[in-house]
Amino acid sequence: MRLSILDQSQIAEGRTAADALGETTKLAQAADKLGYHRYWVAEHHASMALASSSPEVLIAHLAAKTERIKVGSGGIMLPHYSAYKVAENFRVLEALNPGRIDVGLGRAPGGMPISTRALQEGKVAHIDNYPQQVADLIGYLNDALPSGHRFAGLTASPVIPTVPELWLLGSSYGSAVIAAEIGASYAYAQFFGVPDSEVSVHHYKERFKPSALNDAPNLLAAVYVVCAETEAEAKRLASSTELFFLSLENGRLLDRFPSVETAEAYPYTDYDLARLQAGSHRRIVGTPDQVKAKLEEMSERLGIDEFMIVTVTHDFEARLRSYQLVAEAFGLQD
């Protein structure tokens, strides 16, 4: 089984954006040594709690600070941008780091409506154009625009012999079907917690059409994990994430990722506690043996052999330790 990491560069309570990006760098370097396969960074805009607003810039930095691990975007919110410019950005990254760059694409806004308006100012953009944007990007990255294309003959520079690995990200039916129709790799965002979203994995496999990108379905699942030496400690560490996402569901994005102490002191209502309990099935929290067993069960149930682990704790050392324990449980360095 392959294990990878998705990092949203959360800014912890009592720390700064610079601290968060420094922690992202340290974690990527640790992941490189621990044997993780990929390290993806997210795109979020106008957020006081998340530091990764420009994944291309962060990818360049992380690739330069690591040696082996694949580095990519989880993901580029393509409707905001020109597919041509995204192609050139990722060709530069691939030229600097051949065989190590992933371009993961999403169609969500990655922020509030006001940031979307600012990003798309003066541009006619619509989510329905997303499949065409993806097709255009594939054409640019592979020097394979069809002869009748509106920009036929246009080259995305620099021209290089390798191609970044392309993934479509999604947590629902729509993105899975698009990925299947064009034969792209699909990254299933299980940790989003969309009800009944596992069906997207089955739709992807059933509808997959071989292409120049892949001759067979290629998918991973991004899952939320907190691992510690004891189950009680893992649950204690996970309380910060529970409060963060509960606040998000209530329409209130916290300015910082809360500490365990803040989470424990929060005045949860009975309804809040019921919602947290209802969502516990989508979180994997426990000891190394418990985490391994749950990932193996999910792997068998969904037919997935790569998991992208999302671990967020207020204490950076606890976060790093969680990834170390999971790596050891799966023998990544053996």
N, C-alpha and C positions, 0 to 999 in steps of 0.2 A: 504494500500500500504506500502511495506517495502522500506526504504531508507538506502543506504549504501554509503561508501566513497572509492574512489580510489585515492591514494596519490603517486605521482611520485617523491616527495622530491626535488622539484626544488630549485636550489641555486640562490637566488635573487641578483640582482646587488647591490654591496656594502656590501654583507654578505658572509659568509663562508659555507663550507659543514657542519661544526659542527653546525652552526646556523640552517641550513635547517633540519638536523636530530633532533635538539631540537624542531623546529616548528612541525615536524611530530609527535613527542611524545606529545606535548601539544595538538595538534589537535585530536589525538587518544583519549586522556583522556577526552577532551571536547565532542567528539562524543559518548563516553561511557555514559556520563551523559545526553546527549541530546536525547538519544533513537535510534541512528542509529544502524542498524542490524549487518553490517560487516565493517571491515576496512582492505582494501587490499593495499599492497605496491608493487611497480613495480621492474623490473630488467632491468637496463641499464648499459652498459659498456663503459669505456674510454670516459666519458662525463665530461666536466668541468661544465656543467649546471645542472646535475642531480646527487644526492648523493646516490641513492639507487641501489647499485651494487650487494648486497648480501641480498635478501629478507629473507632468513632463519634466518640470524643473527638479522635483524631488527624485524622480527615477534617475536622472543624470547624476545627481549627487550620490545616491545609494549604489548605483552601479560602479561608480569610481571608488567607493569605500569598501566594496566587497570583491570577491575573486571568482566564485563559482556559481552562486545562486542566480536563477533567472529573476529579473526584476520587471515589473509591469504595472499597469493601471487597473484599478478595480473600482470604477473605470473612468474612461473619458466620456463625459456626457455629450455625445455627438450632436444632438439637435442644436446646441449652442454655437457650433463651429462649422467652418469650411472643411469638408472631407479632404480637400487638397492640402490644406495647411496641416491637418493632423497627420497626413501621410508624410509630409516633409519632416515634421517634428520627429516622428518615429523612425524614419529612415536615417536621420542624423544619429539618434540614439543607437540604432542597430549598427550603423557604421562604426561607432565608437566601441560597441560591445557585441560583436558578432555572435549570434546564437543565444544571446542572453536576454532578449527583450520581448515582452508580451504586450500587446495592445488589447486591453479589455474595454469593451464598449457598452455604454448604457444609454437609456433614453429618458431616464428620470431627470428632473431639473437640478437636483443636488443642492437645493436651497429654497428660500421662500420666493413667492411671486415677484417681489421687487427686485431681487437679484437676477431672476430670469429676464425681466424686462431690461435691466441694465446690460446683461450679457448679449442680448439679442437686439439692442437698440439699432434701429435703421435696417434691420434684417427681416425678411419675410421667412418665418420659420414655423413649421408645423410638425407635430409628432408623426403624422402620416407619411412624411418624407423620409422617415428614418430608414426604412428598407432600401430606398434608393441611395441614401448617404452611405450605408454600409456597402452596397454594391460598388459605389464609386471608390470608396476607400480601398476595397479589395483590388479593384482595377489599377489604382495608382501604385499600391504597394507591390504588385506583381507585374507591372508594365503590361497590363492586359486589358486596357479599355477597348470595348467593342468598336468596330469600324464606324458604326452609326452613332456613337456617343457624341454628345454636344461638345465635348472637349477632346475629341479623338486626336491622337498625336501628341497630347500634352504629357510631359514627363515630370514626375515628382523627383526632385533632386535631394540628395546625391543619388546617382545610380550605383547600386551595390549588388553584390552577388547573393546576399542572404535576405530573408524576409522575416520581419517580426511575426511571432505567432499570434493569430487573431482569435479573440474570444468574444462571444456575446453574453452579457450578464442579464440575469432576470430572476424574478421570483414568482412568475405567473405564466399562464398559457402563451401570451403573445410573443414574448422574446424567444421562448422555446421553439415555437413554430417557425419563426423567421430563421433561427439558427438551423433548424432541420431542413428547411427548404433550400438553403444555400450551401448546406454541408459544412457549416462552421462549427467550431467547438462551443460548448455551452457551459457556463458557470452558473449553477443554481444557488441563489441566495436563500438558503434554508433559514438562516438566522433572522431574516426579516419577519418571520412568523406569519406570513400570509396564509389564511385558512385554506386547507385542502390544496396547497401549492405543490405537493409532491407529484400530483398528476402531470405537472409540466415535464418532469423527467421522463415519464412514460410516453407522453406525446412526442417529445424530442426523439426518443429511440424509434418509435413506430413510424414517424414521418420522415426520418433522416434520408437524405438523398446524397449519395457519394458525389464528391466534387474535387477540384484541384486542391482544396484546403484539407480535406480528410476523406479517406476511402471508407471509414466506418465511424459510428458515433464516438465522440470524444467529450467527456464531461467531467466536471468536478462539482462538489457541493461545499459551500462556505457555511460553517457551523460555529456556533458560539460555545466556547469551552473555557472553564476555569478548573485547573487541576492543582491540588495541594497534597501534602502528605496525609492529611486526614480529611474526611468528608465534611466535618464541622468547619474546618478552616477554609475549605473551598467555598462552602456556602456563605461564610462570613465575608470573604473577599468579593463574592458575586453580588452581595447586597448593593454595592455601589452602582453596578450596571442596572440592576432592577429598578432602582430609584431614577436613574437617568432616563431609561426607556419609558417608565411609567409617566414621568413628567412630559416626555415627548408625546405620548398618547393623549395626555390631557391638554395638548396644545401649548405647552410651556417648555421651551428649550432652555435648559439650564446654561448659565454662563460658563460653568466649569464642570468637569467630571467630578462628582462628589466623593468625599472620603467615606470610609466605612463608618466612622463616627457620625458623620452627617446623615448617612443612610439609617443608622440604628436609632438616631434621635428623631427621625421624621415621623410626624403624626399620621400614620397610615389609617385610613378608614377601613371598615370591614369590606367595603366594595373594592378598595385598592388591593387588599390582601387576597381577595377572591380572584381578581384579575391576574395578580402575580402567580397564584397557584395554577390558574388555567393556562398560563403561558409557560409553565415550568417544563413541559414535555419537549419544547424546542431548544432548551438549554441543556448542555452536558456539563454537570458540575459534580466533582468528586475526586477520588483518589486515582492514581495512574491505572490501576486494574479496572476500576469502574469506567473511566473514560475510554480505555481501550475496548472494553466489552461493548459499550454503546456505539462506538464508531464502527466496530466490526459488524454489529447487528445492522446498522444503517447501510453499511457497504453491501451486505448480503441482500437486504430487502430491496434496495434501489439499484443494485448492480453498478455501484460507483467505487472506483479504486483510487480516487484522489480526493482528499479533504483539505480545504483551505480554512485554517483555524483562526477564529477571531477571539482573542483574549484581551479583555480590558480590565485592569485593576488600578486602583488609585496608587498603590505602592508599586513602583517600577520593578523593584527587585522581586516582588511576589509574582509579577507578570512574567518576568524573565524565567523565574523558577518554574512556573507553570509550563512554559514551552520546553524547558529542559526535561521535566518529568515526562511529558508526552513523548518527546524524542527518545528518551531512555526506554519507555514502555514498548515502543515499536522497534527498538534497536536500529535507529536511523544511522548510527555511526558504526554498526557492526560490519 
